[in-house]
């Protein structure tokens, strides 16, 4: 049987740089701040998974990989390029595609788990 790391017990959340200082991200409202924990992989890996948090605010970005996400806490609204809006809260899962421009409206501080696949990663 394969053994997996116990990242949720062994690793702390690490603050990320300000979103407006991150290439491909634009803050549209407020001052959203995020933090991340990599349970497997790192930022440039082909596969990565872990936990991400973000405080309220609105930003747009170009997704860096195909990503399956499940909200654990808080609430958010995703606004897609076609203008459609999708609301998510605890227990909701959603998928974003690499290269897709998405506007993230964080309504209440969000904590989510994610699994990302980036075909350009190492």
QUIJOSUL-V655711 format. One line per field, one symbol per residue. psi: psi as a letter, one per 20 degrees, with the letter a starting at -180 (. if undefined). burial: # if it has 9 or more other C-alpha atoms within 8 Angstrom, else .. A space follows every 10 residues. Layout:
psi = ???
burial = ???
//
This chain:
psi = pqpqqmhhhi qrqpqqqphi jppiqpphpb mpprqqpohp rahjqgpqqb qqqprqrpqq rppirpppqp phqaqrppor hjiqpppqap iqqrpqqpip pqpooogppq pqqqpppoii r.
burial = ......#... #....#..#. ....###... ########## #...###### ########## ###.###### ########## .......### ..#..###.. ########## ########.. ..
//
